[in-house]
Amino acid sequence: MIRTAEISKLAHRLGLGDKTIEKDYVLTWVLLAIAASRLNNILVFKGGTAIKKMYIPDYRFSEDLDFTLMQSHITNVDLLVAIEEVFPWLTREANITLSTRKVEEHAGGNPTIYLNYVGPLQADINSRFLKVDISRDEALVFPIEKRSVRSSYSDCQTRRYALSVYSLEEILAEKLRSLLTRTEPRDLYDIYFLLVDVEQMSFSLAPKFEAKGLVVSDLRTILGRRQPTFQKMWKSRLDGQMPIIPELEDVVRETNRIIQKYF
């Protein structure tokens, strides 16, 4: 485990709180533990945290881990057992303590597993937690990639463990689809960031959307309808994840421009 001084130094340099850096550090080690376990054969990493941990190290910070389960016969009980199997490894390799806080099951049998933790700041275990969201039966449009977990923390740099992960195109496709089903500022920010390279991404979103009964063309009007709700949540939901939060109006304008042009 790294010293608190390393946490504080990085937090000061980035203009973020110590707790944000500590959680990011713990998330990194949980990913390394999953990569070193049997979970690596059944889970595919995705979402905003995957952008930071597998592709762009200086991307926004995140609060949870998102995966797709590739073997539908595995039960949620089996998943929890497999996740709890990595706890001793984390204690041995990084002196991080984890315990299961609670498990929720959502539509389609998708589980959310909440894990308490004790990291470098040595807070009470019940005062810190992270979330592991696992989806079943996702329609994948692009090939799965295998990449190493990326981290600048001093005790992680020599750990070259690889994870199965969505491509950036797949992450963008899923974020665009999510835009039609929920109002989450992190989704919009990720779309805004990834759409910068959309001209290099020639792909069809139709299979991804049709699997959830959605229509791609609905993207053309969604931001206009959702902007008032985004406005209420924008800064509060992104606070602590990046030093400077872009103005919502700029994000909506640029995202809408690209959506109108390409979708």
DADA-V272231 format. One record per residue. N is the residue number from 1. RES is the residue in one letter. PHI is phi in degrees with one decimal (none if undefined). PSI is psi in whole degrees, -180 to 180 (999 if undefined). NEAR is the number of other ideal C-beta (glycine too) atoms within 8 Angstrom. Layout:
n-><N & N>
res-><RES & RES>
phi-><PHI & PHI>
psi-><PSI & PSI>
near-><NEAR & NEAR>
//
This chain:
n-><1 & 2 & 3 & 4 & 5 & 6 & 7 & 8 & 9 & 10 & 11 & 12 & 13 & 14 & 15 & 16 & 17 & 18 & 19 & 20 & 21 & 22 & 23 & 24 & 25 & 26 & 27 & 28 & 29 & 30 & 31 & 32 & 33 & 34 & 35 & 36 & 37 & 38 & 39 & 40 & 41 & 42 & 43 & 44 & 45 & 46 & 47 & 48 & 49 & 50 & 51 & 52 & 53 & 54 & 55 & 56 & 57 & 58 & 59 & 60 & 61 & 62 & 63 & 64 & 65 & 66 & 67 & 68 & 69 & 70 & 71 & 72 & 73 & 74 & 75 & 76 & 77 & 78 & 79 & 80 & 81 & 82 & 83 & 84 & 85 & 86 & 87 & 88 & 89 & 90 & 91 & 92 & 93 & 94 & 95 & 96 & 97 & 98 & 99 & 100 & 101 & 102 & 103 & 104 & 105 & 106 & 107 & 108 & 109 & 110 & 111 & 112 & 113 & 114 & 115 & 116 & 117 & 118 & 119 & 120 & 121 & 122 & 123 & 124 & 125 & 126 & 127 & 128 & 129 & 130 & 131 & 132 & 133 & 134 & 135 & 136 & 137 & 138 & 139 & 140 & 141 & 142 & 143 & 144 & 145 & 146 & 147 & 148 & 149 & 150 & 151 & 152 & 153 & 154 & 155 & 156 & 157 & 158 & 159 & 160 & 161 & 162 & 163 & 164 & 165 & 166 & 167 & 168 & 169 & 170 & 171 & 172 & 173 & 174 & 175 & 176 & 177 & 178 & 179 & 180 & 181 & 182 & 183 & 184 & 185 & 186 & 187 & 188 & 189 & 190 & 191 & 192 & 193 & 194 & 195 & 196 & 197 & 198 & 199 & 200 & 201 & 202 & 203 & 204 & 205 & 206 & 207 & 208 & 209 & 210 & 211 & 212 & 213 & 214 & 215 & 216 & 217 & 218 & 219 & 220 & 221 & 222 & 223 & 224 & 225 & 226 & 227 & 228 & 229 & 230 & 231 & 232 & 233 & 234 & 235 & 236 & 237 & 238 & 239 & 240 & 241 & 242 & 243 & 244 & 245 & 246 & 247 & 248 & 249 & 250 & 251 & 252 & 253 & 254 & 255 & 256 & 257 & 258 & 259 & 260 & 261 & 262 & 263>
res-><M & I & R & T & A & E & I & S & K & L & A & H & R & L & G & L & G & D & K & T & I & E & K & D & Y & V & L & T & W & V & L & L & A & I & A & A & S & R & L & N & N & I & L & V & F & K & G & G & T & A & I & K & K & M & Y & I & P & D & Y & R & F & S & E & D & L & D & F & T & L & M & Q & S & H & I & T & N & V & D & L & L & V & A & I & E & E & V & F & P & W & L & T & R & E & A & N & I & T & L & S & T & R & K & V & E & E & H & A & G & G & N & P & T & I & Y & L & N & Y & V & G & P & L & Q & A & D & I & N & S & R & F & L & K & V & D & I & S & R & D & E & A & L & V & F & P & I & E & K & R & S & V & R & S & S & Y & S & D & C & Q & T & R & R & Y & A & L & S & V & Y & S & L & E & E & I & L & A & E & K & L & R & S & L & L & T & R & T & E & P & R & D & L & Y & D & I & Y & F & L & L & V & D & V & E & Q & M & S & F & S & L & A & P & K & F & E & A & K & G & L & V & V & S & D & L & R & T & I & L & G & R & R & Q & P & T & F & Q & K & M & W & K & S & R & L & D & G & Q & M & P & I & I & P & E & L & E & D & V & V & R & E & T & N & R & I & I & Q & K & Y & F>
phi-><none & -74.1 & -79.8 & -61.9 & -62.0 & -68.5 & -61.9 & -64.1 & -63.3 & -68.1 & -61.0 & -65.1 & -64.4 & -92.4 & 70.7 & -123.3 & -78.5 & -58.8 & -66.4 & -63.1 & -68.3 & -60.8 & -63.1 & -60.3 & -63.2 & -65.4 & -57.2 & -60.9 & -68.9 & -63.8 & -62.5 & -62.2 & -65.0 & -63.9 & -63.2 & -92.0 & -116.9 & -68.4 & -62.6 & -62.7 & -88.5 & -125.5 & -114.2 & -119.9 & -73.0 & -155.8 & 86.4 & -61.3 & -65.3 & -65.6 & -59.2 & -71.9 & -82.4 & -119.1 & -125.4 & -128.5 & -58.9 & -95.4 & -72.7 & -58.0 & -80.3 & -130.8 & -119.8 & -150.8 & -121.4 & -121.4 & -136.7 & -110.6 & -84.8 & -95.8 & -125.3 & -66.8 & -74.7 & -76.0 & -82.8 & -66.6 & -64.4 & -60.4 & -62.6 & -62.5 & -59.7 & -65.8 & -67.3 & -67.9 & -66.7 & -84.2 & -57.5 & -61.6 & -61.2 & -64.5 & -64.9 & -70.3 & -84.9 & -134.0 & 59.7 & -97.4 & -102.1 & -123.6 & -148.0 & -77.9 & -88.3 & -167.9 & -130.2 & -116.3 & -116.7 & -109.1 & -54.2 & 79.5 & 78.5 & -74.9 & -90.9 & -118.5 & -109.8 & -98.2 & -120.6 & -77.0 & -150.1 & -119.7 & -110.5 & -59.7 & -78.6 & 57.2 & -76.8 & -58.4 & -60.4 & -81.8 & -96.1 & -130.6 & -151.3 & -129.8 & -117.3 & -118.8 & -99.6 & -125.3 & -103.6 & -111.7 & 55.5 & -84.8 & -88.8 & -94.6 & -97.1 & -118.5 & -62.2 & -72.2 & -105.0 & -120.7 & -138.2 & -81.5 & -66.6 & -104.6 & -159.3 & -102.9 & -65.2 & -61.3 & -95.9 & -110.8 & -63.7 & -91.3 & -89.0 & -100.8 & -92.1 & -102.3 & -124.7 & -74.4 & -146.5 & -60.7 & -68.6 & -60.9 & -63.2 & -66.6 & -61.6 & -62.2 & -59.3 & -69.8 & -65.8 & -62.8 & -63.4 & -62.7 & -59.0 & -85.5 & -116.5 & -156.7 & -110.2 & -128.0 & -52.4 & -63.4 & -61.3 & -64.2 & -61.8 & -63.4 & -62.0 & -55.5 & -68.7 & -76.6 & -69.2 & -56.1 & -100.8 & -64.0 & -65.2 & -92.8 & -110.8 & -100.4 & -151.4 & -104.4 & -85.9 & -51.2 & -59.2 & -65.1 & -75.6 & -62.1 & -62.9 & -111.4 & 70.9 & -113.6 & -121.1 & -58.6 & -62.3 & -65.2 & -60.2 & -69.6 & -118.7 & -67.3 & -66.6 & -61.1 & -75.6 & -93.5 & -57.3 & -59.4 & -71.0 & -57.6 & -58.4 & -69.7 & -108.7 & -54.3 & -74.4 & -67.2 & -81.5 & -99.9 & -59.8 & 87.7 & -103.0 & -159.2 & -64.5 & -126.8 & -88.7 & -65.7 & -67.4 & -58.2 & -58.8 & -66.8 & -64.7 & -63.7 & -61.5 & -70.7 & -64.2 & -62.4 & -59.3 & -73.2 & -61.5 & -62.2 & -78.2 & -109.0 & -122.8>
psi-><139 & 163 & 158 & -28 & -35 & -38 & -51 & -40 & -45 & -41 & -43 & -43 & -36 & -8 & 34 & 169 & 154 & -38 & -33 & -44 & -41 & -45 & -41 & -40 & -46 & -42 & -40 & -46 & -34 & -41 & -43 & -39 & -42 & -41 & -29 & 4 & 178 & -15 & -25 & -20 & -11 & -14 & 144 & 124 & 144 & -178 & -176 & -37 & -33 & -33 & -47 & -45 & -19 & -20 & -53 & 93 & -28 & 20 & 175 & 154 & 158 & 171 & -5 & 175 & 136 & 134 & 158 & 133 & 126 & -6 & 99 & -19 & -13 & 128 & 166 & -31 & -43 & -41 & -45 & -42 & -45 & -38 & -42 & -21 & -22 & -11 & -50 & -36 & -44 & -39 & -43 & -44 & -31 & 0 & 30 & 132 & 129 & 150 & 154 & 126 & -52 & 166 & 131 & 145 & 128 & -175 & 139 & 6 & 15 & 121 & 148 & 122 & 122 & 129 & 124 & 154 & 156 & 116 & -158 & -29 & -7 & 39 & 166 & 138 & -28 & -5 & -6 & 136 & 158 & 164 & 138 & 110 & 131 & 125 & 147 & 154 & 47 & 142 & 113 & 134 & -31 & 158 & 144 & 142 & 161 & 116 & 156 & 145 & 131 & 133 & 146 & 1 & 140 & -31 & 7 & -16 & -27 & 0 & 100 & 61 & 136 & 146 & 151 & 134 & 149 & 147 & 162 & -34 & -41 & -41 & -45 & -45 & -42 & -37 & -41 & -41 & -41 & -28 & -27 & -14 & -11 & 160 & 94 & 112 & -34 & -37 & -47 & -42 & -45 & -41 & -47 & -44 & -47 & -27 & -13 & -33 & 19 & -28 & -21 & 0 & 99 & 100 & 164 & 128 & -12 & -51 & -37 & -42 & -44 & -30 & -22 & 13 & 30 & 164 & 130 & -40 & -20 & -18 & -26 & -20 & -7 & -39 & -37 & -38 & -34 & -11 & -42 & -37 & -42 & -39 & -39 & -28 & -12 & -60 & -36 & -35 & -24 & -9 & 134 & -4 & -13 & 152 & -41 & 121 & 124 & 154 & 135 & -41 & -40 & -41 & -46 & -44 & -48 & -40 & -43 & -40 & -45 & -39 & -45 & -33 & -39 & -17 & 999>
near-><8 & 9 & 7 & 9 & 6 & 11 & 15 & 9 & 8 & 9 & 12 & 7 & 6 & 8 & 5 & 9 & 7 & 10 & 8 & 12 & 14 & 13 & 13 & 10 & 13 & 13 & 13 & 13 & 13 & 15 & 14 & 13 & 12 & 12 & 11 & 9 & 11 & 7 & 10 & 11 & 4 & 10 & 12 & 10 & 16 & 12 & 14 & 12 & 12 & 14 & 15 & 13 & 13 & 13 & 9 & 6 & 8 & 3 & 9 & 10 & 12 & 12 & 7 & 10 & 13 & 12 & 12 & 12 & 12 & 7 & 6 & 6 & 4 & 8 & 6 & 9 & 6 & 8 & 13 & 12 & 8 & 12 & 12 & 8 & 10 & 15 & 10 & 7 & 11 & 14 & 10 & 5 & 8 & 8 & 5 & 12 & 10 & 11 & 9 & 12 & 8 & 5 & 10 & 7 & 8 & 8 & 4 & 7 & 8 & 11 & 13 & 12 & 12 & 13 & 14 & 12 & 13 & 10 & 13 & 11 & 9 & 6 & 8 & 6 & 10 & 6 & 5 & 15 & 8 & 14 & 11 & 13 & 12 & 14 & 11 & 10 & 6 & 8 & 8 & 8 & 11 & 10 & 4 & 10 & 9 & 7 & 9 & 8 & 15 & 7 & 10 & 5 & 10 & 6 & 7 & 12 & 8 & 4 & 8 & 5 & 10 & 8 & 14 & 10 & 13 & 16 & 10 & 10 & 10 & 12 & 16 & 14 & 13 & 13 & 12 & 12 & 13 & 10 & 14 & 10 & 7 & 6 & 7 & 8 & 11 & 12 & 11 & 14 & 12 & 13 & 13 & 12 & 9 & 13 & 12 & 6 & 8 & 10 & 5 & 5 & 8 & 3 & 8 & 5 & 12 & 7 & 9 & 12 & 12 & 9 & 8 & 8 & 4 & 10 & 5 & 9 & 6 & 9 & 11 & 8 & 7 & 10 & 12 & 7 & 6 & 10 & 10 & 6 & 8 & 13 & 8 & 6 & 9 & 11 & 6 & 6 & 9 & 13 & 7 & 7 & 10 & 7 & 5 & 4 & 8 & 8 & 6 & 10 & 6 & 8 & 12 & 12 & 8 & 10 & 13 & 10 & 8 & 10 & 12 & 8 & 6 & 7 & 10>
//
